[in-house]
């Protein structure tokens, strides 16, 4: 590939046929080696990423990755193997390795493929493939422009760099029950992080934008300006006094809270009895009026797919309706362990959303009056067995609905169940950069531990 060529120009829907042929050959090889059933997944990806720091190019990386995983069954004994080489010899060796493992494992009564009538039969175009004809020189120029804007203030004293990336991935899944489908998707991003300093010390912050379409991303200057503004806003941060105050989570932090909810309703934790939401179906967990749904077939969605990791069809569905937990997120294996119907969530939840209460962040701040706006959390203090939550945080002190000063080095603590039930407002300022889309969430008073 020349330096002036797009890094993702030669991986697209036209490659699906050849990828399906490889998966089909692996399934046939598994049958030849004696497996009673088999499943194979082929993943291909390629892209370009550029990092610039302090006005200089730090890295230019082209990547091309490929991997094939095969699972074979001998009755209800299972073996798995993988390879990054799709030559006929390597594929045979991978199947042989999986078969050798399966012959020596214990039977699992819950193992096995989905029944043919459970498998997805359609593969609609979900508008996931939008290649970006980005050259190396263009990516370098964008990264430098982004960082230049971010550093355009004498209080910005250092930089962690700006990055621009573009990538394309192809996924094909097939099994011996007759399923063989795939899709191609793109993801592009721009990001920047800088460091500011004043008499009170240094502060760091960042901003990024990402999505399937480059033409819908914030431009390099806009990303750099946001990184600079967010970093400068943290200068002079204080440690708050310890107390019980309302907490407003910014959209990206609200998404992480919903991520804990998703983990707690996921099959793996449930059948291991490691979730505080086990056996809670039909209970009110959130306030009335709150819906939490997934839209796995959303056109252009970052998490969109017409089928899950088991080959089952995905579908729009609500996990929470009017505050009540209606269903768990179950892949095929977990559903068998729990003696429940699978929900098409093998591999996780896709394009999760929470309903809003019609207020943007400013309106939620006014309703809160006095409290803490959390814009960053850190640490791993979440226990999904008990629901206990305790994380380091940074953000801003709010009085009379207006930001008064930045805050740092404090902890917010509570219980996830109480936090879910204590949602008092859900914002319209939705962050759609990830797989979970949420606006700001206003929570009932929580323990804020500072000085």
C-alpha positions in Angstrom: 0.0 0.0 0.0 1.4 3.4 -0.9 1.4 6.2 1.7 -1.1 8.1 -0.3 -3.7 5.3 -0.4 -6.6 4.9 1.9 -5.8 2.4 4.6 -9.2 0.8 4.4 -9.8 0.9 0.7 -9.5 -2.8 0.0 -11.6 -4.3 2.7 -15.3 -4.1 2.1 -18.5 -6.0 1.3 -16.8 -7.5 -1.8 -14.7 -9.6 0.6 -17.6 -11.2 2.3 -17.9 -14.0 -0.3 -14.3 -15.2 0.2 -14.7 -14.9 3.9 -17.8 -17.1 3.9 -16.0 -19.7 1.8 -13.2 -19.9 4.4 -15.7 -20.4 7.2 -17.6 -23.0 5.2 -14.3 -24.9 4.6 -13.6 -24.9 8.3 -17.0 -26.3 9.1 -16.6 -29.0 6.4 -13.1 -29.9 7.9 -14.6 -30.2 11.3 -17.2 -32.7 10.0 -14.4 -34.6 8.2 -12.5 -34.9 11.5 -15.5 -36.4 13.3 -17.1 -33.5 15.1 -20.9 -33.8 15.5 -21.3 -30.1 15.3 -19.1 -27.0 14.7 -19.1 -23.2 14.7 -16.5 -20.9 13.2 -16.0 -17.1 13.2 -13.6 -15.2 10.9 -12.6 -11.6 11.8 -10.7 -9.3 9.5 -9.7 -5.7 10.3 -7.4 -3.1 8.9 -6.9 0.6 9.4 -4.7 3.6 9.9 -3.9 5.5 13.1 -1.7 8.6 13.6 -0.6 10.2 16.8 1.0 13.6 17.1 2.4 15.3 20.2 3.9 18.7 20.8 3.8 19.5 17.1 5.6 16.4 16.0 4.4 13.1 14.5 4.9 10.3 17.1 3.4 7.3 15.4 1.9 6.2 12.1 0.5 2.8 12.3 -1.1 0.7 9.6 -2.7 -2.5 10.9 -4.0 -5.6 9.2 -5.3 -8.3 11.5 -7.1 -11.6 10.9 -8.2 -14.3 13.2 -10.4 -17.4 13.0 -11.9 -19.2 15.9 -13.4 -22.7 15.7 -15.6 -24.5 18.2 -16.3 -28.2 17.8 -18.7 -30.5 19.6 -18.5 -34.2 20.1 -22.0 -34.6 21.5 -21.9 -32.2 24.4 -18.1 -32.1 24.8 -16.6 -28.9 23.5 -13.2 -27.8 22.2 -12.0 -24.5 20.9 -9.0 -23.3 19.0 -7.9 -20.3 16.9 -5.5 -19.2 14.3 -4.4 -16.1 12.5 -3.4 -18.0 9.3 -6.1 -19.1 6.9 -3.9 -21.4 4.8 -5.4 -24.8 4.4 -2.8 -26.4 6.6 -3.4 -24.0 9.4 -7.1 -24.4 9.2 -6.8 -28.2 9.4 -4.4 -27.8 12.4 -6.8 -25.5 14.2 -9.7 -27.9 13.7 -7.6 -30.8 14.8 -6.5 -28.9 18.0 -10.2 -28.1 18.8 -11.1 -31.8 18.3 -8.3 -33.0 20.5 -9.5 -30.7 23.3 -13.1 -31.7 22.9 -12.2 -35.4 23.2 -10.7 -34.8 26.6 -13.3 -32.5 28.2 -16.2 -33.3 30.4 -19.7 -33.3 28.9 -21.6 -30.1 29.5 -25.4 -30.7 29.3 -25.9 -27.0 28.3 -23.4 -27.0 25.5 -24.3 -27.0 21.8 -25.5 -25.0 18.9 -28.9 -23.3 18.6 -31.6 -25.3 16.9 -32.0 -24.4 13.2 -35.3 -22.8 13.7 -33.8 -20.4 16.3 -31.1 -19.0 13.9 -31.3 -15.7 12.1 -32.5 -16.0 8.6 -32.2 -12.5 7.4 -29.2 -10.1 7.2 -30.4 -6.7 6.3 -28.1 -3.8 5.4 -27.7 -1.8 8.6 -25.7 1.0 6.9 -22.5 0.1 8.8 -19.9 0.5 6.1 -18.7 4.1 5.4 -15.0 4.0 4.4 -12.9 7.2 4.9 -10.5 7.9 2.0 -7.9 9.2 4.5 -4.3 9.3 3.4 -1.4 9.3 5.9 -0.6 12.9 5.1 -4.2 14.0 5.7 -4.3 12.1 9.0 -1.0 13.8 10.1 -2.3 17.2 9.1 -5.6 16.7 11.0 -3.8 15.5 14.2 -1.5 18.5 14.1 -4.3 20.9 13.6 -6.3 19.4 16.4 -3.4 19.6 18.9 -2.5 23.2 17.8 -6.0 24.4 18.7 -5.9 22.4 22.0 -2.6 24.1 23.0 -3.7 27.6 22.0 -3.6 29.0 25.5 -0.5 29.9 27.7 -1.9 27.8 30.5 -1.7 24.7 28.4 1.8 23.5 29.3 2.0 20.0 27.9 0.1 17.6 25.7 -0.6 13.9 25.6 -1.1 14.2 21.9 -3.8 14.2 19.3 -4.9 11.1 17.3 -6.8 10.4 14.1 -7.8 6.9 13.2 -9.9 5.0 10.6 -10.6 1.3 10.4 -12.7 -1.3 8.8 -13.7 -4.7 10.1 -15.4 -7.8 8.7 -17.1 -10.5 10.7 -18.4 -13.8 9.4 -20.1 -16.4 11.6 -21.1 -19.9 10.5 -22.2 -23.2 12.0 -23.1 -26.7 11.0 -26.8 -26.0 11.7 -27.0 -24.0 8.5 -26.1 -20.5 9.6 -23.6 -18.5 7.5 -23.8 -14.7 7.6 -21.5 -11.7 7.9 -21.1 -8.0 7.7 -18.6 -5.2 7.2 -18.4 -2.1 9.3 -16.2 1.0 9.8 -15.3 3.1 12.8 -13.4 6.4 12.7 -12.2 8.8 15.5 -10.5 12.0 16.4 -9.2 12.7 19.9 -6.9 15.0 21.9 -5.6 15.3 25.6 -3.7 18.2 27.0 -2.3 19.4 30.4 -2.9 22.8 31.9 -1.1 24.4 34.9 -1.7 27.4 37.2 -0.5 28.3 40.7 -2.7 25.5 42.2 -1.1 22.7 40.1 -1.7 20.8 36.9 -4.9 19.4 35.4 -5.5 17.1 32.5 -8.5 16.4 30.3 -9.4 15.2 26.8 -12.1 15.0 24.2 -12.8 12.7 21.3 -15.4 11.9 18.8 -16.0 8.6 17.1 -18.5 6.8 14.8 -19.1 4.9 11.7 -19.2 8.0 9.4 -16.2 10.3 9.3 -18.4 13.1 7.8 -20.4 13.2 11.0 -17.5 13.5 13.4 -16.6 16.8 15.1 -13.8 18.4 13.1 -10.1 18.5 14.3 -10.5 22.1 15.5 -13.7 21.4 17.3 -12.2 18.4 19.1 -9.1 20.4 20.0 -11.1 23.3 21.3 -13.2 21.0 23.5 -10.1 19.3 24.9 -8.6 22.8 25.7 -11.9 24.1 27.2 -12.4 21.0 29.4 -8.9 21.1 30.7 -8.8 24.8 31.5 -12.1 24.4 33.3 -10.5 22.1 35.8 -7.8 24.5 36.9 -8.1 25.5 40.6 -9.9 22.4 41.5 -10.6 21.8 45.2 -11.5 18.8 47.3 -15.1 19.1 48.5 -16.3 18.7 52.0 -17.7 15.3 52.9 -21.5 15.1 52.9 -24.7 13.8 51.3 -25.6 15.8 48.2 -27.4 15.2 44.9 -25.2 14.0 42.1 -25.5 14.8 38.4 -23.6 12.4 36.1 -22.4 13.8 32.8 -23.5 11.7 29.8 -20.3 9.6 29.5 -20.4 8.8 33.2 -24.1 8.1 33.0 -23.3 5.6 30.3 -20.8 3.8 32.6 -23.5 3.5 35.3 -25.9 1.9 32.7 -23.0 -0.4 31.8 -23.0 -1.7 35.3 -26.7 -2.4 34.9 -26.1 -4.3 31.7 -23.5 -6.4 33.4 -25.8 -7.2 36.3 -28.6 -8.4 34.0 -26.3 -10.5 31.8 -26.5 -14.2 31.8 -23.0 -15.1 32.8 -23.2 -13.4 36.1 -26.8 -14.5 36.7 -26.2 -18.3 36.3 -23.1 -18.0 38.5 -25.3 -16.2 41.1 -22.8 -13.3 41.1 -25.3 -10.5 40.4 -27.4 -8.5 42.9 -30.2 -8.4 40.3 -30.7 -12.2 40.2 -34.3 -13.3 40.5 -35.5 -9.7 40.3 -37.6 -9.9 37.1 -40.9 -8.1 37.4 -39.6 -5.8 40.2 -39.4 -2.0 40.0 -35.8 -1.0 39.9 -36.0 2.4 38.3 -38.6 5.3 38.8 -41.8 5.1 36.9 -41.5 6.4 33.4 -37.9 5.1 32.8 -37.5 2.7 29.9 -34.1 1.1 29.0 -34.1 -0.5 25.6 -31.7 -1.8 23.0 -31.9 -1.2 19.2 -29.5 -3.7 17.8 -30.7 -3.1 14.2 -30.4 0.7 14.4 -29.1 1.8 11.0 -25.6 3.1 11.4 -25.5 2.3 15.1 -22.1 1.7 16.7 -23.2 -1.6 18.1 -25.6 -2.7 15.4 -25.8 -6.3 14.2 -28.5 -8.5 12.7 -27.4 -11.6 14.7 -25.7 -12.3 18.0 -22.6 -14.4 18.8 -24.8 -17.5 18.7 -26.3 -16.8 15.3 -29.7 -15.9 16.8 -31.5 -12.9 15.4 -31.3 -9.6 17.3 -34.4 -7.5 18.0 -35.5 -4.3 19.5 -36.5 -5.0 23.1 -36.9 -3.3 26.5 -35.1 -4.5 29.5 -36.8 -2.0 31.7 -40.3 -0.7 31.0 -41.9 2.0 33.2 -39.1 1.3 35.7 -39.8 -2.4 35.9 -37.2 -5.0 35.0 -38.9 -7.1 32.2 -36.1 -9.3 30.9 -32.5 -10.3 31.3 -29.8 -10.2 28.5 -29.2 -13.8 27.7 -27.1 -15.6 25.2 -27.8 -19.2 24.3 -25.7 -20.9 26.9 -26.8 -18.7 29.8 -30.4 -19.2 28.8 -30.0 -22.9 29.0 -28.4 -22.7 32.4 -31.2 -20.5 33.7 -34.0 -22.5 31.9 -35.1 -19.3 30.1 -35.5 -18.3 26.5 -32.5 -16.6 24.9 -32.9 -12.9 24.1 -30.4 -12.6 21.2 -27.8 -11.1 23.5 -24.9 -13.5 22.9 -21.9 -11.2 22.9 -23.7 -8.5 24.8 -26.3 -5.7 24.5 -26.3 -3.5 21.4 -27.2 0.2 21.1 -28.7 0.6 24.6 -30.7 3.7 25.3 -32.5 5.2 28.3 -35.6 7.4 28.0 -35.2 11.0 28.9 -37.3 13.3 31.1 -37.2 16.2 28.6 -34.5 18.3 30.2 -31.0 19.1 29.1 -28.0 19.3 31.4 -28.5 22.9 32.3 -32.1 22.2 33.3 -31.1 19.3 35.4 -28.5 21.5 37.2 -31.2 24.1 37.9 -33.5 21.4 39.3 -30.6 20.0 41.4 -29.9 23.4 42.9 -26.8 22.5 45.0 -24.8 19.4 44.4 -22.0 17.8 42.4 -21.6 17.4 38.7 -19.4 14.3 38.1 -17.4 14.4 34.8 -14.8 11.7 35.6 -14.7 8.5 37.6 -11.8 6.2 38.3 -11.0 3.0 40.1 -12.7 -0.4 40.1 -14.9 0.0 43.2 -18.1 -1.7 41.9 -19.2 -5.0 43.4 -22.0 -6.5 41.2 -22.6 -9.3 43.8 -23.8 -6.8 46.4 -24.4 -3.7 44.2 -22.0 -1.6 46.3 -20.5 1.3 44.4 -17.5 3.5 45.4 -15.4 5.3 42.9 -12.9 8.2 42.8 -14.3 11.2 40.9 -13.7 14.7 39.6 -16.2 17.3 38.5 -17.8 20.6 39.6 -19.6 22.1 42.5 -23.1 23.4 41.7 -24.9 26.1 43.6 -28.3 27.6 42.6 -28.1 25.5 39.4 -24.8 27.1 38.2 -21.2 25.7 38.2 -19.2 27.5 40.9 -15.8 25.7 41.0 -14.0 22.5 39.8 -13.6 19.6 42.2 -11.1 16.8 42.4 -9.9 13.9 44.6 -13.3 12.9 46.1 -15.2 9.7 46.2 -18.9 9.0 45.4 -20.4 6.0 47.2 -23.7 4.2 47.3 -25.5 1.1 46.2 -26.4 0.5 42.5 -29.9 -0.5 43.4 -30.4 2.8 45.3 -28.8 4.8 42.5 -31.1 3.2 39.9 -34.1 3.8 42.0 -32.9 7.4 42.8 -32.8 8.7 39.3 -34.6 12.0 39.3 -34.0 13.1 35.8 -32.6 11.8 32.5 -31.2 14.4 30.1 -31.7 15.0 26.5 -27.9 15.8 26.1 -27.3 12.3 24.8 -23.8 11.0 24.1 -24.0 8.6 21.1 -20.3 7.9 20.7 -20.4 4.5 22.3 -22.7 1.4 22.4 -24.6 2.9 25.3 -26.4 6.2 24.6 -27.4 8.3 27.6 -27.8 11.9 28.6 -26.9 13.3 32.0 -28.5 11.5 35.0 -29.6 13.3 38.1 -29.4 11.1 41.2 -30.8 11.4 44.7 -28.3 12.5 47.3 -25.2 10.2 47.6 -22.2 10.1 49.9 -19.5 12.4 48.6 -16.3 11.9 50.6 -13.6 14.6 50.4 -12.1 16.4 53.3 
